[in-house]
């Protein structure tokens, strides 16, 4: 292969400063950094690099006049290594070749880790696009990385793993050494685990591969991802793509119950519960709760049918009033324990006596109460199996309560207004105890900040 560029570079055609500037730039240093190292301004360093590049192109033009066209043809892919250009152009694989490729209009491919040194392309963004397509195919096992990369057009010699473990990558390694998406690493790891296991798994089996902390967090994560489905009554989790497994066509027990009544007509409770259990296995208690749906009701002869066909909607009998709730005239009082979930802004689960007393006898139903100032309204919602109060986080922050405190919620039934206050007894309040401890420490902290005796010059600096 032609060595004229190397000979010109090494035999005195280029001076020491030109070689130093070009070498520094090829190492990835900026013009400012190169100039500072050589005692030059940024502009002077740029001029020297430009002059050296023009002289190199003149030498290349003397050897072959179509090297630019060959360089473009070779660099049409997302990323091509410098050695491939050397072979195509018939030049020695040397740092001078980088200057020629830049002069021909090629650029280092851009990635989330920055420009990929030693690689070139006509389209600097093509490699980034191919890497994004690769991440879109995730998750995949570590031994599938090469296949997945080839399918999106990435060259085999690319330092792919080095790019993927970079902090800017959208992929990460799971505890099992497989490639998963950073923002869905737990769910992706569960997907690969189930795929490799080939059978439905209990939630506790997925704690380790998902790097989760509790069974509840596993279930919540899988419930939000349509790649997974729960298999009842076993309570295991499987992949939606496993079509060979028996699964209920209904998304909820209520939906299954409505489907049975719609298709079969009025049924007795015993017959209805037996039919629904075949489609969606749940407990008898859950089935009784489903009857409170606003879609189901009772016929005059005691059968279960659709409200839309004339059945009278079921209403729950009054449950026992819990100690944390009270009523006086048109005011309902509810004491709400403050928990970490309350402080995070989660909705608050409440006893169904509250919804019964508010007239929310069926599901889904809700009632809204306005609050003073610019607070969002409080909403009490009734579902078929539970009742909830909307978030109290802002009230908790303003009242400076802590975990273990109580909030007092007063709901007026005559004008649908609400107030939230601090519900702790004065002598039994964790927040007040914390503030008292801090106040007790303040005098000792002030004393420790005082200047030592005999140093009056420091008095004015306190």
ABEGO torsion letter per residue (X at the ends): XBAAAAAAAAAGABBAAAAAAAAAAAAGBBAAAAAAAAGBBAAAAAAAAAAAAAAAAAAAAAABAAAAAAAAAAAABABBBAAAAAAAAGBBBBAAAAAAAAAAGBBBBBBAAEBBBGBBBABAAAAAAAAAAAAAAOBBBAAAAAAAAAAAGBBAABBAAAAAABAABABBBBAAGBBBBAAAAAAAAAAAAAAAAGBBBBAAAAAAAAGBABAAAAAAAAAABAABBBBOAAGBBBBAABAABBBBABABAAAAAAAAAAAAEBBBAAAAAAAAAAABBBBAAAAAAAAABAABBBBAAGBBBBAAAGBBBBBBBBBBBBAABBBBEABBBBBBBBBAAAAAGBBBBBBAAAAAAAGBABOBBBBBBBBBEABBBBBBBBBAABBBBBBAAAAAAAAGBBBGBBBBBBBBAAAGBBBBBBABBAABBAAAAAAAAAAAAAAAAAAAABBBBGBAAAAAAX
